[in-house]
Amino acid sequence: MDSPELTLSLHREIAGIPAAEWDACAGDNPFVSHAFLSALEESGSVGPKTGWLPQHAALRDATGRLVACAPTYAKGHSQGEYVFDHGWAQAYEQAGGRYYPKLQVAVPFSPVPGPRLLRLPGIPVAAMAEGLAQAMQALSCSSVHVTFCTEEEWTALGDAGWLQRIGLQFHWQNQAYRDFEEFLGALSSRKRKALRRERRSVQESGLTLRTLRGSEITPAHWKAFYRFYRNTVDGRWGGAYLTREFWPLLGEKLGERVVLMWAERDGVPVAGALNLLGREALYGRNWGCVEEVPFLHFELCYLRAIDFAIEHGLSRVEAGAQGEHKIQRGYLPVPTYSAHLIAHGGLSRAVDEFLKQERPAMIERMMELSELSPFRRDGEA
């Protein structure tokens, strides 16, 4: 994008954009920080081997100042995104089209909502939308996908003619609870007893549980956590993108923003749950274990995250993708947002018709799930 005011450039590595300039646009969300994205690249988790080829968008004004940017990747597949467009690709290619490569504005392997079109105050979403559309054409891509963006970005992109999609996650909201017991007191009697029973089961399992942060996390912890990660990912899904080198790099670059819920048996690590800390939220990301213990996953990933959020005055916990089992632990459904620009008119119209049916169905599903809330209703014990 070239205009008398703004110029868009694409960068094949985030190191080509100064960290201070990027972070001035990125704000507080740790997943779009220069540190997190550079850890992915420097560790080889993102790059040719995994099919995420950086094409980071940088928008500069006439003075050369960075006024907006976006974590952008050229991709030849749809893996590691958590907003599924495989059906779109298949339909287009069966009709003789070429869906890949496409441009993905996202945080690789991380279904964490937050800003994607990172801007200084006063810079409109439309400026980045125009630049990304031109980048799509320049790189001969079929489409651009901005996934897990903010509602504000979603609305503005819709106004600019992009297709709008809604997804679903489960987040815990802090109602200024003084401690975990006060949170339990907000639940119905049956749910309250169930969570106490879960926690007691873990406490009686013989495990030692700890919450580690920043400098408390040693190379030995990261070595063990990589083992947990591989054991869990390889056993369930395959395709472990995050390399052994990623974890210590993450700890080095993000420091006190890294929070690790940890379990050991007789001094031997058996499980862990990785979180990143923002100004207002704790973001749950990766879990893994080498020993199956009843309710340990729920304890480390969800309940200890609530403990941490209450203790540190955080407004919410975002615990990642999927998982209706989170509802009974106080995590309620919230919408997530993505926007899509498709170059081919016929495919764009077909996807638009699909999304017009999917959006109300998703809203209805969220309403149904909200009825399963574990929180006490008026007059309920």
Buried (B, 14 or more C-beta within 10 A) or exposed (E): BEEEEBBBBBBEBBBEBEBEBBBBBBBBBBBBBBBBBBBBBBBBBBBEEBBBBBBBBBBBBEEEEBBBBBBBBBBEBBBBBBBEBEEBBEBBEEEEBEBBBBBBBBBBBBBBBBBBBBBBEEBEBEBBBBBBBEBBEEBEBBBBBBBBBBEEBBBBBEEBEBBBBBBBBBBBEBEEBEEBEEBBEBBBEEBBEBBEEBBEBBEEBEBEBBBBBBEBBEEEBBEBBBBBBBBBBEEEEEEBBBBBBBBBBBBEBBBEBBBBBBBBBEEEBBBBBBBBBBEEBBBBBBBBBBBEBEBBBBBBBBBBBBBBBBEEEBBBBBBBBEBEEBBBBBBBBBBBBBBBBBBBEEBBEBBEEBBEEBBEEBEEEBEEBEEEBBEBEEEEE
